[in-house]
């Protein structure tokens, strides 16, 4: 299937990324799974190759003439080898836009070169023990005290949380104003009162860093405010379409990888039922790919709507689950061994229907767009 979203430049970049996966990721991946996160060398090497600079101006160490399509290449190549490194997408697809769109010139000079080089890892901290999808219900507070904000609160389920050097922290700066009282502060590693809690064990995604964070009288300089005070909710929702498309791209790539693995491992004398299942998976994957590529074109044109992104996330994450389940069933008993890649894909992929807005939330968004 020819894909018009990619140029020769993207395919050249794909060759570089594929080599990076083979040489730098696969030999170390088991160790990262045991440790619960990638090594710092992984981040340094990704920065060296330009992977962390996608979409960033070259003056800050960015990859020249790069767009979100380059990030899609990275996701597809990582999923092609059944590697789960969602923290990389958190840095490039989710956190980086906040720095690019809302940081002032001084902040960009201070933070972007560290992020693009891999010297710093970023996290976005919104979810709390008592507030998940309902951002306005958060209780983490920031009180202005001269040239500082004094922050108290806790966050949980934070991707890159254990390793993060820069945490984009959603806080209440005007508790009485609901969503209009939320601000974004950048908390830096080493600030007194900023502590890491547990690194959370998970059903899958064993090499992905997920942690609890706590903040006790943390004094964050006012110069670390991203954008304007009390406009944080606006900023958090502005990039949701790209964030959800990033998840959809990952799920679509995972589904394609599972199908390829099933085709490669099944014997030649498979029955008619297995052929029907594989044919059905193929048809659904091609439909998902067309949806993804249409959304990528709309994103590049800046016309991708939140509802369209919700459709892509809903369809592709549910597709990922269906394809993984069907292909695992075709593996028979072999599918339940620890070294079976489809088994790993089933475990790693389950959360895609939950994070970034659950399938149920996606249906609400789509229904609202239909006027329901």
C-alpha positions as CSV (number, residue, x, y, z in Angstrom):
1,X,0.0,0.0,0.0
2,X,1.6,3.3,-1.1
3,X,1.5,6.0,1.6
4,X,1.6,9.6,0.4
5,X,2.4,10.9,3.9
6,X,6.0,9.8,3.5
7,X,8.7,11.3,1.3
8,X,12.2,10.0,0.4
9,X,13.5,11.9,3.4
10,X,11.2,10.0,5.7
11,X,12.3,6.7,4.2
12,X,16.0,7.6,4.6
13,X,15.2,8.5,8.3
14,X,13.5,5.1,8.6
15,X,16.7,3.3,7.7
16,X,18.5,5.2,10.4
17,X,15.8,4.5,13.0
18,X,15.7,0.8,12.1
19,X,19.5,0.5,12.7
20,X,19.1,2.3,16.0
21,X,16.4,-0.2,17.1
22,X,18.6,-3.1,16.0
23,X,21.9,-1.9,17.4
24,X,20.9,0.1,20.5
25,X,17.5,-1.1,21.7
26,X,17.0,-4.8,21.1
27,X,20.3,-5.9,22.8
28,X,19.4,-3.9,25.9
29,X,15.6,-4.2,26.0
30,X,15.5,-7.2,28.4
31,X,17.6,-5.3,30.9
32,X,15.4,-2.2,30.6
33,X,12.3,-4.4,31.3
34,X,13.9,-5.7,34.4
35,X,14.9,-2.2,35.5
36,X,11.5,-0.7,34.6
37,X,12.9,2.0,32.3
38,X,15.4,2.6,29.6
39,X,19.0,3.6,30.4
40,X,20.2,7.1,30.2
41,X,22.4,6.0,27.3
42,X,19.3,5.2,25.3
43,X,18.2,8.9,25.7
44,X,21.6,10.2,24.8
45,X,21.8,8.0,21.7
46,X,18.3,9.0,20.6
47,X,19.3,12.6,21.0
48,X,22.5,12.1,19.1
49,X,20.5,10.7,16.1
50,X,18.1,13.6,16.1
51,X,15.1,11.5,17.3
52,X,14.5,13.7,20.3
53,X,14.6,16.9,18.1
54,X,11.7,16.1,15.8
55,X,9.8,19.3,15.1
56,X,12.3,21.5,17.0
57,X,14.1,24.4,15.4
58,X,17.7,23.6,14.6
59,X,18.9,26.5,16.8
60,X,17.9,24.4,19.8
61,X,19.4,21.1,18.5
62,X,16.3,20.0,16.5
63,X,16.2,17.7,13.5
64,X,16.2,19.9,10.4
65,X,13.0,20.0,8.4
66,X,11.3,17.4,10.6
67,X,7.6,17.0,11.3
68,X,5.2,14.7,13.2
69,X,5.6,12.3,10.2
70,X,9.2,11.7,11.4
71,X,7.8,10.7,14.8
72,X,5.4,8.3,13.0
73,X,8.4,6.6,11.4
74,X,10.0,6.2,14.8
75,X,6.9,4.6,16.3
76,X,6.4,2.3,13.4
77,X,10.0,1.0,13.5
78,X,9.9,0.5,17.3
79,X,6.6,-1.4,17.1
80,X,7.9,-3.5,14.2
81,X,10.2,-5.2,16.7
82,X,7.6,-5.4,19.5
83,X,9.4,-2.9,21.6
84,X,7.3,-0.8,24.1
85,X,9.0,2.5,24.7
86,X,6.1,4.9,25.1
87,X,8.2,7.2,27.2
88,X,9.9,8.3,24.0
89,X,6.6,9.4,22.5
90,X,5.7,11.1,25.7
91,X,8.9,13.2,25.3
92,X,8.6,14.0,21.6
93,X,4.9,13.9,20.8
94,X,3.3,15.1,24.1
95,X,5.8,17.1,26.2
96,X,7.8,18.8,23.5
97,X,4.8,20.8,22.1
98,X,4.3,22.5,25.4
99,X,7.9,23.7,25.5
100,X,7.7,24.8,21.8
101,X,4.3,26.6,22.0
102,X,4.3,28.1,25.5
103,X,7.9,28.5,26.7
104,X,9.3,32.0,26.3
105,X,12.7,32.6,24.6
106,X,14.7,32.3,27.8
107,X,13.0,29.0,28.8
108,X,13.6,27.6,25.3
109,X,17.3,28.4,25.5
110,X,17.4,26.8,28.9
111,X,15.5,23.6,28.3
112,X,15.2,22.7,24.6
113,X,18.9,21.9,24.0
114,X,18.9,19.5,27.0
115,X,15.7,17.8,25.8
116,X,16.9,17.4,22.2
117,X,20.3,16.0,23.2
118,X,18.9,13.5,25.7
119,X,20.6,15.2,28.6
120,X,17.1,15.8,30.1
121,X,14.0,13.6,30.1
122,X,10.5,15.2,30.3
123,X,7.2,14.1,31.9
124,X,3.7,15.5,32.0
125,X,2.1,15.2,35.4
126,X,-1.7,15.5,35.5
127,X,-3.3,12.4,37.0
128,X,-3.7,12.3,40.7
129,X,-4.8,9.5,43.1
130,X,-8.2,11.1,43.3
131,X,-8.4,12.8,39.9
132,X,-7.8,11.0,36.6
133,X,-9.7,12.1,33.5
134,X,-11.4,14.9,35.4
135,X,-8.5,17.4,35.3
136,X,-10.4,20.2,37.0
137,X,-10.8,17.9,40.1
138,X,-7.0,18.0,40.8
139,X,-5.9,19.0,44.3
140,X,-2.2,19.8,43.7
141,X,-1.9,23.5,44.6
142,X,0.6,26.3,43.9
143,X,0.5,29.4,46.0
144,X,2.4,32.5,44.9
145,X,5.0,33.7,47.3
146,X,7.0,36.6,45.8
147,X,9.2,35.2,43.0
148,X,8.2,31.6,43.7
149,X,5.2,29.3,43.7
150,X,5.0,27.0,46.7
151,X,3.7,23.6,45.5
152,X,2.0,20.8,47.5
153,X,0.3,17.7,46.2
154,X,0.8,14.3,44.5
155,X,0.6,12.8,41.1
156,X,0.4,9.2,40.0
157,X,0.7,7.0,36.8
158,X,3.3,9.5,35.4
159,X,5.1,8.2,32.4
160,X,8.9,9.0,32.6
161,X,8.2,10.0,36.2
162,X,11.1,8.1,37.8
163,X,13.7,9.4,35.3
164,X,12.3,12.9,34.5
165,X,14.6,15.9,34.9
166,X,11.8,18.3,33.8
167,X,8.2,17.7,34.9
168,X,5.4,19.8,33.3
169,X,3.2,19.9,36.4
170,X,-0.5,20.8,36.3
171,X,-1.4,22.7,39.4
172,X,-4.3,24.8,40.8
173,X,-3.3,28.4,41.1
174,X,-6.9,29.6,41.6
175,X,-8.8,26.8,43.4
176,X,-12.1,28.6,43.2
177,X,-12.0,29.0,39.4
178,X,-12.3,25.3,38.3
179,X,-10.7,24.6,35.0
180,X,-9.9,28.3,34.6
181,X,-7.6,28.2,37.7
182,X,-5.1,25.7,36.4
183,X,-1.5,26.6,35.5
184,X,1.5,24.7,34.2
185,X,4.8,24.8,36.1
186,X,8.1,23.1,35.1
187,X,9.5,21.4,38.2
188,X,13.2,20.5,37.9
189,X,15.0,17.5,39.3
190,X,16.7,18.4,42.6
191,X,14.2,21.0,43.8
192,X,13.8,20.5,47.5
193,X,10.5,18.8,48.4
194,X,10.2,17.1,45.0
195,X,10.2,13.3,45.6
196,X,9.7,10.2,43.5
197,X,7.4,7.6,45.0
198,X,7.0,4.0,43.8
199,X,7.9,2.9,40.3
200,X,4.7,1.2,39.4
201,X,4.6,-2.4,38.2
202,X,2.3,-3.0,35.3
203,X,0.4,-5.7,33.3
204,X,2.6,-5.0,30.3
205,X,5.0,-2.2,29.2
206,X,7.7,-3.6,31.5
207,X,10.4,-1.3,30.1
208,X,8.2,1.8,30.4
209,X,8.9,4.2,33.3
210,X,5.7,4.8,35.3
211,X,5.9,6.4,38.8
212,X,4.3,8.3,41.6
213,X,5.5,11.9,42.3
214,X,5.0,14.0,45.4
215,X,5.5,17.7,46.1
216,X,6.0,19.1,49.6
217,X,6.5,22.9,49.9
218,X,8.4,22.8,46.6
219,X,9.5,26.4,45.7
220,X,9.3,26.7,42.0
221,X,10.5,30.0,40.5
222,X,7.9,32.1,38.7
223,X,10.3,32.0,35.7
224,X,9.3,28.3,35.4
225,X,5.7,29.1,34.6
226,X,4.8,27.8,31.1
227,X,2.7,30.4,29.3
228,X,0.3,32.5,31.4
229,X,-1.1,31.8,34.8
230,X,-4.5,30.1,35.0
231,X,-4.5,29.1,31.3
232,X,-3.2,25.6,31.8
233,X,-6.4,23.8,31.0
234,X,-6.5,25.6,27.6
235,X,-2.9,24.5,27.0
236,X,-3.6,20.9,28.1
237,X,-6.5,20.5,25.7
238,X,-4.9,22.3,22.7
239,X,-2.5,19.4,21.9
240,X,-5.0,16.5,22.6
241,X,-5.6,15.8,19.0
242,X,-1.9,15.1,18.3
243,X,-1.5,13.2,21.6
244,X,-4.4,10.9,20.7
245,X,-3.2,10.5,17.1
246,X,0.2,9.5,18.5
247,X,-1.5,6.7,20.5
248,X,-3.5,5.7,17.4
249,X,-0.4,5.5,15.3
250,X,1.3,3.3,17.9
251,X,-1.7,0.9,18.1
252,X,-2.0,0.7,14.3
253,X,1.7,-0.1,14.0
254,X,1.4,-2.7,16.8
255,X,-1.5,-4.4,15.0
256,X,0.4,-4.6,11.7
257,X,3.4,-6.1,13.5
258,X,1.3,-8.7,15.2
259,X,-0.2,-9.7,11.9
260,X,3.2,-10.0,10.3
261,X,4.4,-12.1,13.2
262,X,1.4,-14.4,12.9
263,X,2.0,-14.9,9.2
264,X,5.6,-15.6,9.8
265,X,5.2,-18.2,12.5
266,X,2.1,-20.2,11.4
267,X,2.7,-23.3,9.4
268,X,1.8,-23.7,5.7
269,X,-1.0,-26.2,6.5
270,X,-3.2,-23.9,8.5
271,X,-6.9,-24.5,8.3
272,X,-9.6,-22.4,6.6
273,X,-10.7,-20.7,9.8
274,X,-7.1,-19.4,10.4
275,X,-7.0,-18.1,6.8
276,X,-10.3,-16.3,7.4
277,X,-9.1,-14.8,10.6
278,X,-5.9,-13.5,9.0
279,X,-7.8,-12.1,6.0
280,X,-10.2,-10.3,8.3
281,X,-7.3,-8.8,10.3
282,X,-5.6,-7.7,7.1
283,X,-8.8,-5.9,5.9
284,X,-9.2,-4.1,9.2
285,X,-5.6,-3.1,9.4
286,X,-5.7,-1.6,5.9
287,X,-8.8,0.4,6.9
288,X,-7.0,1.6,10.0
289,X,-4.0,2.6,8.0
290,X,-6.2,4.7,5.6
291,X,-7.8,6.4,8.6
292,X,-4.4,7.1,10.2
293,X,-2.9,8.5,7.0
294,X,-5.9,10.8,6.5
295,X,-5.5,12.1,10.0
296,X,-1.8,12.7,9.5
297,X,-2.6,14.7,6.4
298,X,-5.1,16.8,8.3
299,X,-2.6,17.3,11.2
300,X,0.0,18.6,8.7
301,X,-2.7,21.0,7.4
302,X,-3.7,22.0,10.9
303,X,-7.2,20.8,10.2
304,X,-7.3,17.7,12.5
305,X,-10.3,18.1,14.8
306,X,-10.5,16.6,18.3
307,X,-13.4,14.4,17.1
308,X,-11.4,13.1,14.2
309,X,-8.5,12.3,16.5
310,X,-11.0,10.5,18.8
311,X,-12.2,8.4,16.0
312,X,-8.7,7.4,15.1
313,X,-7.8,6.5,18.7
314,X,-11.0,4.6,19.3
315,X,-10.8,2.6,16.1
316,X,-7.0,1.8,16.1
317,X,-6.7,1.0,19.8
318,X,-9.7,-1.4,19.6
319,X,-8.3,-2.8,16.4
320,X,-5.0,-3.5,18.2
321,X,-6.9,-5.5,20.8
322,X,-8.9,-7.5,18.3
323,X,-5.9,-8.3,16.1
324,X,-3.7,-9.3,19.0
325,X,-6.4,-11.5,20.5
326,X,-7.2,-13.2,17.2
327,X,-3.5,-13.9,16.4
328,X,-2.7,-15.1,19.9
329,X,-5.6,-17.6,19.6
330,X,-4.1,-18.9,16.3
331,X,-0.8,-19.5,18.1
332,X,-2.3,-22.1,20.3
333,X,-0.4,-23.2,23.4
334,X,2.8,-21.6,22.0
335,X,1.2,-18.2,22.4
336,X,1.4,-18.5,26.2
337,X,5.2,-18.9,26.4
338,X,7.2,-16.0,27.8
339,X,9.2,-15.6,24.7
340,X,6.2,-15.4,22.3
341,X,6.1,-11.9,20.8
342,X,2.4,-11.9,20.3
343,X,1.8,-12.7,23.9
344,X,3.9,-9.7,24.8
345,X,1.9,-7.6,22.4
346,X,-1.4,-8.6,24.0
347,X,-0.1,-7.4,27.4
348,X,1.6,-4.2,26.2
349,X,-1.3,-3.2,24.1
350,X,-4.2,-3.5,26.6
351,X,-3.6,-0.1,28.2
352,X,-4.0,1.8,24.9
353,X,-7.8,1.6,25.3
354,X,-7.4,3.4,28.7
355,X,-4.7,6.0,28.6
356,X,-4.9,9.3,26.7
357,X,-8.7,9.1,27.2
358,X,-10.4,5.7,27.4
359,X,-12.5,4.2,24.6
360,X,-15.6,5.3,26.5
361,X,-14.3,9.0,26.6
362,X,-13.6,8.8,22.9
363,X,-17.2,7.7,22.3
364,X,-18.5,10.6,24.3
365,X,-16.4,13.1,22.2
366,X,-17.6,11.5,18.9
367,X,-21.2,11.5,20.1
368,X,-20.9,15.2,21.0
369,X,-19.6,15.9,17.6
370,X,-22.6,14.2,16.2
371,X,-24.9,16.4,18.2
372,X,-25.9,13.6,20.5
